[in-house]
Amino acid sequence: LYKVLLDRNIGQKNLHPKTAMVAAGNLATSGAIVNRQGTATQSRMVHLTLSADPIGWIEWASKNNIDFRVISYVSNFPDKLHDFDPKHSDKTFSCPRTWHFLSRILKVIGDKPLKDSLVNIAGTIGEGAARQFVSFSESLIELPSMKEIIANPFTTKVSDKPSLLHAVTHLIAAHLDEKIVDRVINYINKLPIEFQTICLQNAIHRNRELINQDVIQSWIIEKGELLL
């Protein structure tokens, strides 16, 4: 390690002058497999402690095709993004990594009832989080479908429940594209303004081309300070 840090050399090869060295590890208190750094190494590195940020993670999730139910759940229960106790007795726990795993599993499950896959979900994010997630997802049965929103943007009902408002914003953000934005914007405009903003922020994070659409430009002119 010192050869890399001090000599910037691996074997007989010198590293490029602009090579940046970044190391990642776990805290000893987290119960992970770690070795304490020697003081000589400590003083040759800059140390930063990172934590999970729900807002930043939701932005990342919107760009990376994470299932809208996962994004909606984390929006409603941000403390569950990284629910870690090093003394936990469950086989696993919810964290950004396992929510990503779950999103991939949900794509395989498709439209089948999630309660039938509770064992797989619990094996991914832990028993407690799994039961809460399945219960939350079942409550989304009240959501309109994207097909309904596209076909009837003016008459499709907008819920007054915060959890469903969060969910519908992420549902729309996951599907909004240039072909349907002219119609769907009429439904988005019926949402409370803070949810309009969340919806369009996440949609544009996922698809930057949307910002060039006339209806989005009009929304920005009228309400753009909130979006920015």
Secondary structure, DSSP 8 states (H G I E B T S, - for coil): -HHHHHH-EETTEE--TT---------GGGT-------HHHHTTS--------HHHHHHHHHHTT--HHHHHHHHH-GGGTTB--TT--SS--B-HHHHHHHHHHHHHHTTS-GGGGHHHHHHHH-HHHHHHHHHHHHHGGGS--HHHHHH-TTTS-----HHHHHHHHHHHHHH--TTTHHHHHHHHTTS-HHHHHHHHHHHHHH-GGGGGSHHHHHHHHHHHHHH-
